[in-house]
Amino acid sequence: MMSWFDRAVFAALLTGAVVATAPTAEAGYTAVKSPARRGDASHEQILERVYGGDFVADPTGLSFSNASGVTVTRLEDGPAADDGWAGKSVSARAVAAFPGRRKTAGYFGTSSAAQSQRLFDASGRHFDVSGAAQGALPADGALVFGKGRGKAAKTFSSVAGSNRDGMDHLVAYEVKGAAGQPASLYLLCWEDKFGRKSDRDYNDLVVEVQAAEAAAKAPFSQPLLIPLPPPAWTGLGGLLALATASMFRGRPLGRGGPRA
């Protein structure tokens, strides 16, 4: 039978273990691998080609900026982050595609419970790509990237659970400070292979999206994550341990009855 002291020590150790194993902010981001094929461009290289300048990654390796004041911030992956579009008027264009030896032949669009909408067809390879949807086009629901026809057709959704492999096929960034930027600007980087065949470099189709009504409501909603510094976690762990220990005061410790 554990004594009151033993229970208090156990509770403190358990609290410390929970704090020690708490996930970091990076846990909410899908990992992006460097391109394995020669001649393929990384996200950093794509940014430099599209927006100019020398982009440098921040300490997390998730976001980028250049000396001209353009900042490219990675959006968290998953629900209430980069997997849905909250009813906006948008315009979009293909800016890059590195799908391997074959040229890109697909489309970019949106999908909701009500309907699916193809915004534009994409074609080309590397930075010689075409495909755009100009004007204020309605977008609501998930984003989709499709390629191929007939039995070979594949559709990739921004919602991981809607993909047949359950994998995240979209990595998204918010762009600020670009020249002539009239609205919220986003860069969407797609992966076009399922499961084990995926090289996870997320550069098979890259789409730039402008969303209207930026001041009213951004198309992607992202929760605010403010991680506590290590000393704060330590103090919190101590308080939780004391609170847990106090719960055992005055409680029965087995058949011996209540504590005297």
C-alpha positions as CSV (number, residue, x, y, z in Angstrom):
1,M,0.0,0.0,0.0
2,M,1.4,3.4,-1.0
3,S,1.8,5.9,1.8
4,W,0.8,9.6,1.4
5,F,4.4,10.5,0.8
6,D,4.8,7.9,-1.9
7,R,1.7,9.1,-3.6
8,A,2.8,12.7,-3.6
9,V,6.2,11.7,-5.1
10,F,4.5,9.6,-7.7
11,A,2.2,12.5,-8.7
12,A,5.1,14.9,-8.9
13,L,7.1,12.5,-11.2
14,L,4.0,11.9,-13.4
15,T,3.5,15.7,-13.7
16,G,7.1,16.2,-14.7
17,A,6.9,13.4,-17.3
18,V,3.8,15.0,-18.9
19,V,5.5,18.4,-19.1
20,A,8.7,16.9,-20.4
21,T,6.9,15.1,-23.2
22,A,4.6,18.0,-24.2
23,P,4.8,18.5,-28.0
24,T,6.6,21.6,-29.3
25,A,5.1,23.9,-31.9
26,E,6.9,22.1,-34.7
27,A,4.8,19.0,-34.1
28,G,2.0,20.8,-35.9
29,Y,3.9,21.0,-39.2
30,T,4.3,18.4,-41.8
31,A,8.0,17.7,-42.6
32,V,9.3,18.8,-46.0
33,K,12.3,17.0,-47.4
34,S,14.9,18.5,-49.7
35,P,14.4,17.5,-53.4
36,A,16.2,14.3,-54.3
37,R,16.1,14.8,-58.1
38,R,18.8,16.9,-59.7
39,G,17.4,20.2,-61.1
40,D,14.4,20.3,-58.7
41,A,13.9,23.4,-56.6
42,S,13.4,23.6,-52.8
43,H,10.9,25.9,-51.3
44,E,13.6,28.4,-50.6
45,Q,14.7,28.4,-54.2
46,I,11.1,28.7,-55.4
47,L,10.6,31.8,-53.2
48,E,13.8,33.4,-54.6
49,R,12.6,32.9,-58.1
50,V,9.0,34.1,-57.5
51,Y,9.7,37.1,-55.2
52,G,13.4,37.8,-55.8
53,G,16.2,38.3,-53.4
54,D,18.1,35.9,-51.1
55,F,15.7,34.1,-48.8
56,V,16.9,32.8,-45.5
57,A,15.2,30.4,-43.2
58,D,14.4,31.3,-39.6
59,P,15.8,29.2,-36.7
60,T,12.9,26.8,-36.9
61,G,13.5,26.2,-40.6
62,L,9.8,26.7,-41.2
63,S,9.6,30.3,-42.4
64,F,11.7,32.5,-44.6
65,S,12.5,36.2,-45.2
66,N,14.7,38.3,-47.5
67,A,16.5,41.7,-47.2
68,S,13.7,43.4,-49.1
69,G,11.2,42.9,-46.3
70,V,9.3,39.9,-47.8
71,T,8.4,37.5,-45.1
72,V,7.0,34.0,-45.8
73,T,5.4,32.4,-42.8
74,R,4.6,28.7,-42.7
75,L,1.0,27.9,-41.7
76,E,0.3,25.1,-39.3
77,D,-1.1,21.9,-40.9
78,G,-4.4,20.3,-40.0
79,P,-7.9,21.4,-38.9
80,A,-8.4,25.1,-38.4
81,A,-5.1,25.8,-40.1
82,D,-4.2,25.2,-43.8
83,D,-6.8,22.5,-44.7
84,G,-9.8,24.7,-45.3
85,W,-10.8,27.9,-47.0
86,A,-13.4,30.2,-45.3
87,G,-15.6,31.5,-48.1
88,K,-13.4,34.1,-49.9
89,S,-13.1,35.7,-53.3
90,V,-9.8,34.6,-54.7
91,S,-7.5,34.7,-57.7
92,A,-4.7,32.2,-58.3
93,R,-1.9,31.3,-60.6
94,A,0.6,28.5,-61.0
95,V,4.2,29.6,-60.3
96,A,6.2,26.4,-60.3
97,A,6.0,22.6,-60.8
98,F,8.6,19.9,-60.3
99,P,6.6,16.7,-60.9
100,G,9.6,14.7,-62.2
101,R,10.3,13.9,-65.8
102,R,6.8,14.5,-67.0
103,K,5.2,17.9,-67.4
104,T,2.4,18.9,-65.0
105,A,-1.1,18.2,-66.4
106,G,-3.7,18.9,-63.8
107,Y,-5.9,21.4,-62.1
108,F,-6.3,23.4,-59.0
109,G,-9.7,24.0,-57.3
110,T,-11.9,23.8,-54.3
111,S,-14.2,21.2,-52.9
112,S,-17.0,21.5,-50.3
113,A,-20.1,19.4,-49.3
114,A,-22.1,21.4,-51.8
115,Q,-19.9,21.2,-54.9
116,S,-16.5,21.0,-56.4
117,Q,-15.1,23.8,-58.5
118,R,-12.1,23.8,-60.8
119,L,-10.4,27.2,-60.7
120,F,-7.8,26.6,-63.4
121,D,-5.9,23.9,-65.4
122,A,-2.1,23.8,-64.9
123,S,0.5,22.6,-67.4
124,G,4.3,22.9,-67.9
125,R,7.3,22.1,-65.9
126,H,9.8,23.8,-63.5
127,F,9.2,27.6,-63.7
128,D,7.8,27.4,-67.2
129,V,4.2,26.7,-66.1
130,S,0.9,28.1,-67.1
131,G,-2.5,28.2,-65.4
132,A,-4.4,31.1,-63.7
133,A,-7.8,32.1,-62.4
134,Q,-8.2,35.9,-62.5
135,G,-10.9,38.0,-60.9
136,A,-13.0,37.4,-57.7
137,L,-13.7,33.7,-57.8
138,P,-15.6,32.1,-54.9
139,A,-13.7,29.5,-52.8
140,D,-15.2,27.7,-49.9
141,G,-14.2,24.4,-48.3
142,A,-11.1,22.2,-49.0
143,L,-8.5,23.0,-51.6
144,V,-7.7,20.3,-54.2
145,F,-5.0,19.4,-56.7
146,G,-5.9,16.9,-59.4
147,K,-3.8,15.3,-62.1
148,G,-4.3,12.6,-64.8
149,R,-7.4,11.3,-66.5
150,G,-9.5,8.2,-66.4
151,K,-8.2,5.3,-64.2
152,A,-4.9,7.2,-63.7
153,A,-6.6,10.3,-62.3
154,K,-5.6,11.4,-58.8
155,T,-7.1,14.0,-56.5
156,F,-5.2,15.4,-53.6
157,S,-7.1,17.3,-50.9
158,S,-5.8,19.9,-48.4
159,V,-7.7,17.8,-45.8
160,A,-5.4,14.9,-45.0
161,G,-8.2,12.6,-43.9
162,S,-9.8,13.0,-47.4
163,N,-6.8,11.5,-49.1
164,R,-6.7,7.8,-49.7
165,D,-3.4,7.5,-47.9
166,G,-4.4,9.8,-45.0
167,M,-1.3,11.9,-45.7
168,D,-1.0,15.7,-45.7
169,H,-0.5,16.7,-49.4
170,L,-0.4,20.5,-48.9
171,V,2.1,22.8,-47.3
172,A,1.1,26.5,-47.2
173,Y,2.8,29.8,-46.5
174,E,1.5,33.3,-45.9
175,V,3.5,35.9,-47.8
176,K,3.8,39.5,-46.7
177,G,5.7,42.5,-48.1
178,A,5.7,41.4,-51.7
179,A,5.8,44.2,-54.3
180,G,2.3,45.4,-55.3
181,Q,0.6,43.0,-52.9
182,P,-3.1,44.1,-53.0
183,A,-4.5,41.4,-50.6
184,S,-3.7,38.5,-48.5
185,L,-1.2,36.4,-50.4
186,Y,-0.5,32.6,-49.9
187,L,1.8,30.1,-51.5
188,L,0.4,26.5,-51.7
189,C,2.9,23.7,-52.2
190,W,1.5,20.3,-53.3
191,E,2.8,16.8,-53.1
192,D,1.5,14.5,-56.0
193,K,2.3,11.0,-54.9
194,F,0.5,8.7,-52.4
195,G,2.0,6.8,-49.5
196,R,5.4,5.3,-49.8
197,K,5.8,6.6,-53.4
198,S,5.8,10.1,-52.0
199,D,9.2,11.9,-51.9
200,R,7.6,14.6,-49.6
201,D,9.3,17.5,-51.2
202,Y,6.0,19.4,-51.8
203,N,7.0,21.1,-55.0
204,D,5.0,19.2,-57.6
205,L,2.7,22.1,-58.1
206,V,3.1,25.5,-56.4
207,V,0.2,27.9,-56.6
208,E,0.1,31.6,-55.5
209,V,-3.3,32.6,-54.2
210,Q,-4.6,36.2,-53.5
211,A,-7.6,36.4,-51.2
212,A,-9.8,39.5,-51.1
213,E,-11.2,41.1,-47.9
214,A,-8.0,40.5,-46.0
215,A,-8.8,43.0,-43.2
216,A,-12.2,41.3,-42.5
217,K,-11.2,37.7,-42.3
218,A,-8.1,35.8,-43.5
219,P,-8.9,32.7,-45.6
220,F,-6.9,30.5,-43.4
221,S,-7.5,30.6,-39.6
222,Q,-4.5,29.8,-37.5
223,P,-4.6,29.3,-33.7
224,L,-2.2,31.5,-31.7
225,L,0.4,29.4,-30.0
226,I,2.4,31.0,-27.2
227,P,4.6,28.3,-25.7
228,L,5.7,28.8,-22.1
229,P,9.4,29.1,-21.4
230,P,11.1,26.3,-19.6
231,P,11.2,28.1,-16.2
232,A,7.4,28.6,-16.4
233,W,6.9,24.9,-17.2
234,T,9.0,24.0,-14.1
235,G,7.0,26.3,-11.9
236,L,3.7,25.0,-13.3
237,G,4.9,21.4,-12.7
238,G,5.6,22.2,-9.0
239,L,2.2,23.8,-8.5
240,L,0.5,20.8,-10.1
241,A,2.5,18.4,-7.9
242,L,1.5,20.3,-4.7
243,A,-2.1,20.5,-5.8
244,T,-2.1,16.7,-6.5
245,A,-0.5,16.0,-3.2
246,S,-3.1,18.1,-1.3
247,M,-5.8,16.0,-2.8
248,F,-4.6,13.0,-0.8
249,R,-4.7,14.8,2.6
250,G,-7.5,13.5,4.7
251,R,-8.4,10.7,2.3
252,P,-8.5,7.0,3.3
253,L,-5.3,5.1,2.7
254,G,-6.8,1.6,2.4
255,R,-8.3,-0.5,5.1
256,G,-6.5,1.4,7.8
257,G,-9.1,4.1,7.7
258,P,-8.6,7.8,7.4
259,R,-5.4,9.6,8.2
260,A,-5.1,10.7,11.8
